[in-house]
Amino acid sequence: MAQEQSEPARVVLMVADVAVRVGRRVWGTLPTKIKKGLEDRAFYVIFQKTRVENDAYGWRPPPDSGGGGLPESPPAAGAPPDARE
């Protein structure tokens, strides 16, 4: 037998269901460039959050690993190749 939900829980679930449905409909109407930007931003936020939590526990990526979380700029035209390559 299914357990009955309280009235506040039922209301919260209905609001969440409506929010998800609206979000999916809006997501489907967004241009691809905006979707990609939002996905990239979400990934960056998650990456930064896990990096900060790892830093809090004493673990840090090596400085030359490129794991600083900042986007790397492309090399300038005519620049010598990186010594690590």
Residue, then its C-alpha position, 0 to 999 in steps of 0.5 A: m500500500a502506498q503511503e499517503q503524502s502530507e498536503p505540503a509535500r503534495v503541493v511542493l511536488m506539484v510545483a516542482d513538476v510544473a517547474v520541470r515541465v516549463g523548464r523543458r519547454v523553454w529549453g527546447t525553444l532556446p537557440t543552440k548557442i545559448k544552450k551551449g553557453l548555459e551547459d558550459r557555465a553549469f559544467y564550470v560551476i560544478f568543476q569549480k565547486t569540486r575543486v574548492e572542496n578538494d582544496a579544503y581537504g588539502w588536495r591541490p592539482p599540480p600547478d602545471s596540470g592545467g587544472g586551475g579552472l581558468p580558460e587557457s588562451p590560445p598561443a599567439a601567432g608565431a609563438p614558440p611551441d610549449a616546452r612540455e610538448 
